[in-house]
Amino acid sequence: MNKLVAIIGPTGIGKSILAVYFAQCFNAEIISADSRQVYRYMDIGTDKPNEQELAVVPHHLISIIKPDDEFSLAQYKELAAGTIEAVWQRGKLPLLVGGSGQYVWSVLEGWGIPKVPPDPAFRRNLEERAAKDGGEDIFRELEIRDPEAAARIDRRNIRRVIRALEISRNPSLKRTPHKSSKTAYDSLIIGLTIDREELYRMIDKRVDRMIKRGLVEEVKSLVSRSYRLDLPSMSGIGYRQIGEHLEGKTTLEAAVQQIKYESHRFARQQYNWFRAKDDRIRWFDIKAHPISEIQEVVKSFISGNGK
């Protein structure tokens, strides 16, 4: 049976670096499972692979849409499934890599995702309600309608709360993350983890590197291309805070600190999707387990000697 290896874990832990190394070791191609890396022109703030990494190993589902394009989970799952098949056809190993829980599990568990079209009138109504009370009312409604979605969405991300409510109205929706005991593929799921405080330090250093690499200039460039700061793509961590700085709402120092804080919070949310007790995931503490140990597990899986 064709095999698939997934590398998952919180933001900033080094999934991409490990994936590039394994891709070269095991004749593999990388399929991104990152909901922000799909956008073009948004490279620094999403920490996309650099030109050298892209040249060494084929990467898929990165920079495939413009920042003002609509893009859904159903579209991603369809593209990812097709890409996995194409990689197999080339006689290579697909590496699914990323920290976007919905993207990862929609593929690994083979979710049946109804293509729920946008309802402009419904959205306008909820946006008006959110403008009055800050969104607390509609978030409580989501908790009643779909508590599982509510547990994994930041209540301050009004756009995602509204979309979740929009989808929850569809009676054909089937979402079962963390409930399936199996996966849709013959897969090995490698989970990377580390002590929480050490992870925060790694995240903070990455944010500092992004600023030095030119995150402020990247956001300015996006605005100069007429991509509005209120676009869903621009609501991501880093872009939203730098956008507020460019509008004069906060200092750069305060914006950077907010990026770090929001990134810490996002990392905690990711562990809601990737649970320590999920026996489908082979967890490795990156401080306690050398890469060679993880490599042997992958080698054994590929050869059919176990997971």
FIPA-218360 format. One record per residue (C-alpha): residue number from 1; residue in three letters; x, y, z. Coordinates in steps of 0.001 Angstrom, whole numbers, padded with zeros to 6 digits. Layout:
<sites>
+-----+-----+---------+---------+---------+
|   i |  aa |       u |       v |       w |
+-----+-----+---------+---------+---------+
| NUM | ALA |       X |       Y |       Z |
...
+-----+-----+---------+---------+---------+
</sites>
This chain:
<sites>
+-----+-----+---------+---------+---------+
|   i |  aa |       u |       v |       w |
+-----+-----+---------+---------+---------+
|   1 | MET |  000000 |  000000 |  000000 |
|   2 | ASN |  001192 |  003529 | -000726 |
|   3 | LYS |  002438 |  005264 |  002396 |
|   4 | LEU |  002328 |  008792 |  003753 |
|   5 | VAL |  004342 |  010467 |  006521 |
|   6 | ALA |  003011 |  013514 |  008361 |
|   7 | ILE |  005128 |  015865 |  010464 |
|   8 | ILE |  003007 |  017936 |  012826 |
|   9 | GLY |  003441 |  020062 |  015924 |
|  10 | PRO |  003249 |  023643 |  017179 |
|  11 | THR |  004447 |  026719 |  015339 |
|  12 | GLY |  008160 |  027461 |  015405 |
|  13 | ILE |  009328 |  024012 |  016486 |
|  14 | GLY |  011219 |  023110 |  013298 |
|  15 | LYS |  008828 |  020979 |  011250 |
|  16 | SER |  009923 |  022424 |  007909 |
|  17 | ILE |  013643 |  021955 |  008542 |
|  18 | LEU |  013116 |  018315 |  009516 |
|  19 | ALA |  010870 |  017776 |  006494 |
|  20 | VAL |  013481 |  019071 |  004048 |
|  21 | TYR |  016082 |  016759 |  005586 |
|  22 | PHE |  013770 |  013722 |  005482 |
|  23 | ALA |  012665 |  014518 |  001936 |
|  24 | GLN |  016267 |  014165 |  000806 |
|  25 | CYS |  016758 |  010984 |  002856 |
|  26 | PHE |  013626 |  009205 |  001665 |
|  27 | ASN |  013045 |  010502 | -001885 |
|  28 | ALA |  010008 |  012487 | -000773 |
|  29 | GLU |  008051 |  015583 | -001735 |
|  30 | ILE |  006585 |  018022 |  000780 |
|  31 | ILE |  002894 |  018921 |  000891 |
|  32 | SER |  002235 |  021957 |  003055 |
|  33 | ALA | -000567 |  021803 |  005629 |
|  34 | ASP | -000324 |  025467 |  006594 |
|  35 | SER | -003380 |  027674 |  006131 |
|  36 | ARG | -001243 |  030823 |  005739 |
|  37 | GLN |  001456 |  029596 |  003389 |
|  38 | VAL | -001120 |  029165 |  000619 |
|  39 | TYR | -000998 |  032951 |  000002 |
|  40 | ARG |  001393 |  034583 | -002437 |
|  41 | TYR |  003553 |  037557 | -001437 |
|  42 | MET |  003246 |  036555 |  002242 |
|  43 | ASP |  006578 |  034846 |  002770 |
|  44 | ILE |  008291 |  036233 |  005857 |
|  45 | GLY |  005284 |  036348 |  008185 |
|  46 | THR |  004283 |  032780 |  007287 |
|  47 | ASP |  007900 |  031550 |  007499 |
|  48 | LYS |  007802 |  029838 |  004114 |
|  49 | PRO |  010716 |  027678 |  002990 |
|  50 | ASN |  013532 |  029750 |  001501 |
|  51 | GLU |  014643 |  029621 | -002134 |
|  52 | GLN |  017370 |  027087 | -001389 |
|  53 | GLU |  014957 |  024710 |  000346 |
|  54 | LEU |  012440 |  025071 | -002481 |
|  55 | ALA |  015155 |  024309 | -005014 |
|  56 | VAL |  016356 |  021186 | -003194 |
|  57 | VAL |  012975 |  019566 | -002496 |
|  58 | PRO |  009636 |  019874 | -004345 |
|  59 | HIS |  007068 |  021719 | -002197 |
|  60 | HIS |  003341 |  021770 | -002910 |
|  61 | LEU |  000357 |  023954 | -001896 |
|  62 | ILE |  002551 |  026959 | -001112 |
|  63 | SER |  001847 |  030368 | -002730 |
|  64 | ILE | -001092 |  029048 | -004753 |
|  65 | ILE | -003616 |  031885 | -004287 |
|  66 | LYS | -003614 |  035670 | -004035 |
|  67 | PRO | -004226 |  037325 | -000642 |
|  68 | ASP | -007695 |  038465 | -001723 |
|  69 | ASP | -008818 |  035074 | -003087 |
|  70 | GLU | -011415 |  032933 | -001316 |
|  71 | PHE | -010047 |  029588 | -000144 |
|  72 | SER | -011831 |  026892 |  001841 |
|  73 | LEU | -010954 |  023781 |  003791 |
|  74 | ALA | -012812 |  021725 |  001182 |
|  75 | GLN | -010614 |  023177 | -001569 |
|  76 | TYR | -007476 |  022443 |  000414 |
|  77 | LYS | -008468 |  018857 |  001144 |
|  78 | GLU | -009235 |  018211 | -002518 |
|  79 | LEU | -005931 |  019712 | -003672 |
|  80 | ALA | -003948 |  017835 | -001023 |
|  81 | ALA | -005546 |  014482 | -001883 |
|  82 | GLY | -004789 |  015006 | -005567 |
|  83 | THR | -001208 |  016001 | -004806 |
|  84 | ILE | -000633 |  012918 | -002657 |
|  85 | GLU | -001809 |  010703 | -005523 |
|  86 | ALA |  000463 |  012541 | -007965 |
|  87 | VAL |  003473 |  012102 | -005666 |
|  88 | TRP |  002772 |  008381 | -005447 |
|  89 | GLN |  002508 |  008207 | -009230 |
|  90 | ARG |  006028 |  009624 | -009406 |
|  91 | GLY |  007195 |  006830 | -007118 |
|  92 | LYS |  007937 |  009157 | -004224 |
|  93 | LEU |  006883 |  009497 | -000591 |
|  94 | PRO |  004440 |  012288 |  000322 |
|  95 | LEU |  005391 |  014271 |  003436 |
|  96 | LEU |  002424 |  016181 |  004831 |
|  97 | VAL |  003917 |  018986 |  006913 |
|  98 | GLY |  002272 |  021708 |  008954 |
|  99 | GLY |  000539 |  022901 |  012059 |
| 100 | SER | -002935 |  023804 |  010799 |
| 101 | GLY | -005016 |  021189 |  012582 |
| 102 | GLN | -008016 |  021305 |  010289 |
| 103 | TYR | -005840 |  020980 |  007199 |
| 104 | VAL | -003888 |  018061 |  008639 |
| 105 | TRP | -006824 |  016024 |  009921 |
| 106 | SER | -009102 |  016734 |  006950 |
| 107 | VAL | -006530 |  014871 |  004860 |
| 108 | LEU | -005438 |  012177 |  007300 |
| 109 | GLU | -008963 |  011302 |  008416 |
| 110 | GLY | -010543 |  011804 |  005008 |
| 111 | TRP | -013192 |  014250 |  006175 |
| 112 | GLY | -016348 |  014578 |  004139 |
| 113 | ILE | -016524 |  018362 |  003834 |
| 114 | PRO | -019627 |  019889 |  002274 |
| 115 | LYS | -018862 |  022831 |  000022 |
| 116 | VAL | -020931 |  025364 |  001893 |
| 117 | PRO | -021133 |  028530 | -000239 |
| 118 | PRO | -020866 |  031944 |  001435 |
| 119 | ASP | -024164 |  033506 |  002520 |
| 120 | PRO | -023626 |  037290 |  002214 |
| 121 | ALA | -026843 |  038233 |  004016 |
| 122 | PHE | -026119 |  035859 |  006907 |
| 123 | ARG | -022573 |  037204 |  007193 |
| 124 | ARG | -023675 |  040839 |  007164 |
| 125 | ASN | -026167 |  040171 |  009936 |
| 126 | LEU | -023536 |  038535 |  012148 |
| 127 | GLU | -020957 |  041215 |  011358 |
| 128 | GLU | -023434 |  043890 |  012489 |
| 129 | ARG | -024122 |  041976 |  015698 |
| 130 | ALA | -020391 |  041545 |  016319 |
| 131 | ALA | -019823 |  045271 |  015801 |
| 132 | LYS | -022203 |  045990 |  018675 |
| 133 | ASP | -020936 |  043566 |  021312 |
| 134 | GLY | -017469 |  042608 |  020100 |
| 135 | GLY | -018583 |  039165 |  018962 |
| 136 | GLU | -019318 |  037569 |  022334 |
| 137 | ASP | -022938 |  036910 |  021430 |
| 138 | ILE | -022198 |  035092 |  018189 |
| 139 | PHE | -019369 |  033118 |  019806 |
| 140 | ARG | -021800 |  031846 |  022464 |
| 141 | GLU | -024122 |  030828 |  019630 |
| 142 | LEU | -021276 |  028852 |  018054 |
| 143 | GLU | -020579 |  027144 |  021401 |
| 144 | ILE | -024173 |  025904 |  021373 |
| 145 | ARG | -024306 |  024905 |  017701 |
| 146 | ASP | -020814 |  023407 |  017347 |
| 147 | PRO | -018915 |  023253 |  020660 |
| 148 | GLU | -016050 |  021365 |  019034 |
| 149 | ALA | -015430 |  024162 |  016533 |
| 150 | ALA | -015804 |  026779 |  019265 |
| 151 | ALA | -013134 |  025053 |  021348 |
| 152 | ARG | -010628 |  025427 |  018532 |
| 153 | ILE | -011387 |  028930 |  017270 |
| 154 | ASP | -010128 |  032126 |  018811 |
| 155 | ARG | -013276 |  033947 |  019945 |
| 156 | ARG | -011649 |  037201 |  018799 |
| 157 | ASN | -011318 |  035956 |  015216 |
| 158 | ILE | -014759 |  037140 |  014147 |
| 159 | ARG | -014302 |  036039 |  010553 |
| 160 | ARG | -013655 |  032420 |  011548 |
| 161 | VAL | -016462 |  032414 |  014114 |
| 162 | ILE | -018914 |  033618 |  011475 |
| 163 | ARG | -017698 |  031062 |  008946 |
| 164 | ALA | -018003 |  028265 |  011511 |
| 165 | LEU | -021595 |  029324 |  012215 |
| 166 | GLU | -022270 |  029467 |  008492 |
| 167 | ILE | -021009 |  025912 |  008070 |
| 168 | SER | -022807 |  024644 |  011188 |
| 169 | ARG | -026137 |  025478 |  009536 |
| 170 | ASN | -025477 |  022777 |  006942 |
| 171 | PRO | -027050 |  019532 |  008212 |
| 172 | SER | -024821 |  017367 |  005998 |
| 173 | LEU | -021622 |  018490 |  007721 |
| 174 | LYS | -019498 |  015613 |  008995 |
| 175 | ARG | -016534 |  016612 |  011172 |
| 176 | THR | -014901 |  014069 |  013424 |
| 177 | PRO | -011403 |  015294 |  014361 |
| 178 | HIS | -009800 |  013283 |  017177 |
| 179 | LYS | -012638 |  010744 |  017218 |
| 180 | SER | -011497 |  008393 |  014499 |
| 181 | SER | -009182 |  005608 |  015636 |
| 182 | LYS | -007795 |  005224 |  012120 |
| 183 | THR | -006528 |  007362 |  009278 |
| 184 | ALA | -007576 |  007412 |  005641 |
| 185 | TYR | -004044 |  006509 |  004533 |
| 186 | ASP | -001353 |  004062 |  005567 |
| 187 | SER |  000333 |  006840 |  007482 |
| 188 | LEU |  002944 |  007558 |  010102 |
| 189 | ILE |  002302 |  010743 |  012081 |
| 190 | ILE |  005423 |  012279 |  013609 |
| 191 | GLY |  004661 |  014819 |  016331 |
| 192 | LEU |  007346 |  017265 |  017451 |
| 193 | THR |  007159 |  018740 |  020923 |
| 194 | ILE |  009286 |  020458 |  023570 |
| 195 | ASP |  008966 |  022033 |  027003 |
| 196 | ARG |  006443 |  024888 |  026821 |
| 197 | GLU |  008786 |  027618 |  028054 |
| 198 | GLU |  011508 |  026514 |  025659 |
| 199 | LEU |  008985 |  026570 |  022823 |
| 200 | TYR |  008061 |  030144 |  023713 |
| 201 | ARG |  011715 |  031133 |  023569 |
| 202 | MET |  012048 |  029522 |  020141 |
| 203 | ILE |  008951 |  031348 |  018932 |
| 204 | ASP |  010228 |  034690 |  020227 |
| 205 | LYS |  013553 |  034259 |  018446 |
| 206 | ARG |  011715 |  033409 |  015230 |
| 207 | VAL |  009592 |  036555 |  015518 |
| 208 | ASP |  012739 |  038639 |  015997 |
| 209 | ARG |  014222 |  037034 |  012882 |
| 210 | MET |  011084 |  037868 |  010897 |
| 211 | ILE |  011367 |  041515 |  011852 |
| 212 | LYS |  015049 |  041581 |  010847 |
| 213 | ARG |  014234 |  039850 |  007544 |
| 214 | GLY |  011750 |  042595 |  006699 |
| 215 | LEU |  008262 |  041734 |  007928 |
| 216 | VAL |  007331 |  045416 |  008185 |
| 217 | GLU |  008420 |  045984 |  004591 |
| 218 | GLU |  006498 |  042884 |  003480 |
| 219 | VAL |  003259 |  044238 |  004953 |
| 220 | LYS |  003928 |  047640 |  003365 |
| 221 | SER |  004418 |  045889 |  000019 |
| 222 | LEU |  001114 |  044047 |  000383 |
| 223 | VAL | -000696 |  047306 |  001117 |
| 224 | SER |  000985 |  048926 | -001888 |
| 225 | ARG | -000459 |  046097 | -004022 |
| 226 | SER | -003923 |  047182 | -002804 |
| 227 | TYR | -004410 |  044258 | -000446 |
| 228 | ARG | -006497 |  045699 |  002388 |
| 229 | LEU | -005579 |  045137 |  006015 |
| 230 | ASP | -009104 |  043844 |  006698 |
| 231 | LEU | -008741 |  040898 |  004284 |
| 232 | PRO | -008985 |  037443 |  005910 |
| 233 | SER | -005440 |  036681 |  004732 |
| 234 | MET | -004153 |  039783 |  006533 |
| 235 | SER | -005762 |  038737 |  009812 |
| 236 | GLY | -002984 |  036235 |  010482 |
| 237 | ILE | -000569 |  036652 |  013362 |
| 238 | GLY |  002136 |  039104 |  012405 |
| 239 | TYR |  000288 |  040780 |  009563 |
| 240 | ARG | -002520 |  042070 |  011753 |
| 241 | GLN | -000176 |  043530 |  014367 |
| 242 | ILE |  002215 |  045117 |  011858 |
| 243 | GLY | -000802 |  046494 |  010003 |
| 244 | GLU | -001970 |  048209 |  013182 |
| 245 | HIS |  001524 |  049653 |  013599 |
| 246 | LEU |  001471 |  051023 |  010042 |
| 247 | GLU | -001904 |  052625 |  010753 |
| 248 | GLY | -000348 |  054404 |  013729 |
| 249 | LYS | -002371 |  052474 |  016296 |
| 250 | THR |  000663 |  051048 |  018109 |
| 251 | THR |  004437 |  051234 |  018226 |
| 252 | LEU |  006601 |  048675 |  016458 |
| 253 | GLU |  007919 |  047443 |  019813 |
| 254 | ALA |  004377 |  046884 |  021105 |
| 255 | ALA |  003370 |  045189 |  017851 |
| 256 | VAL |  006307 |  042769 |  018093 |
| 257 | GLN |  005439 |  041902 |  021682 |
| 258 | GLN |  001838 |  041283 |  020656 |
| 259 | ILE |  002989 |  038997 |  017826 |
| 260 | LYS |  004973 |  036957 |  020340 |
| 261 | TYR |  002055 |  036775 |  022775 |
| 262 | GLU | -000413 |  035744 |  020055 |
| 263 | SER |  002043 |  033163 |  018730 |
| 264 | HIS |  002344 |  031612 |  022208 |
| 265 | ARG | -001432 |  031438 |  022450 |
| 266 | PHE | -001684 |  029924 |  018964 |
| 267 | ALA |  000837 |  027231 |  019906 |
| 268 | ARG | -001331 |  026290 |  022893 |
| 269 | GLN | -004369 |  026062 |  020610 |
| 270 | GLN | -002498 |  023760 |  018246 |
| 271 | TYR | -002158 |  021200 |  021031 |
| 272 | ASN | -005971 |  021047 |  021060 |
| 273 | TRP | -005703 |  019557 |  017585 |
| 274 | PHE | -002619 |  017444 |  018210 |
| 275 | ARG | -003191 |  015755 |  021546 |
| 276 | ALA | -000550 |  013980 |  023599 |
| 277 | LYS | -002937 |  011078 |  024234 |
| 278 | ASP | -003715 |  010519 |  020539 |
| 279 | ASP | -002100 |  007115 |  019991 |
| 280 | ARG | -001912 |  007691 |  016232 |
| 281 | ILE |  000836 |  010263 |  016811 |
| 282 | ARG |  004434 |  009241 |  017535 |
| 283 | TRP |  005633 |  012109 |  019709 |
| 284 | PHE |  009280 |  013146 |  019900 |
| 285 | ASP |  010696 |  015763 |  022244 |
| 286 | ILE |  013217 |  017533 |  020029 |
| 287 | LYS |  015566 |  018063 |  022983 |
| 288 | ALA |  015446 |  014462 |  024175 |
| 289 | HIS |  015330 |  012581 |  020858 |
| 290 | PRO |  017991 |  013010 |  018160 |
| 291 | ILE |  016959 |  013295 |  014530 |
| 292 | SER |  018588 |  009909 |  013872 |
| 293 | GLU |  016057 |  008256 |  016190 |
| 294 | ILE |  013107 |  009798 |  014335 |
| 295 | GLN |  014765 |  008858 |  011059 |
| 296 | GLU |  014932 |  005205 |  012084 |
| 297 | VAL |  011211 |  005218 |  012908 |
| 298 | VAL |  010402 |  006624 |  009470 |
| 299 | LYS |  012738 |  004127 |  007790 |
| 300 | SER |  011097 |  001244 |  009633 |
| 301 | PHE |  007632 |  002444 |  008644 |
| 302 | ILE |  008552 |  002784 |  004984 |
| 303 | SER |  010119 | -000669 |  004910 |
| 304 | GLY |  006997 | -002189 |  006450 |
| 305 | ASN |  008579 | -003192 |  009744 |
| 306 | GLY |  006099 | -001301 |  011881 |
| 307 | LYS |  005129 |  002217 |  012895 |
+-----+-----+---------+---------+---------+
</sites>
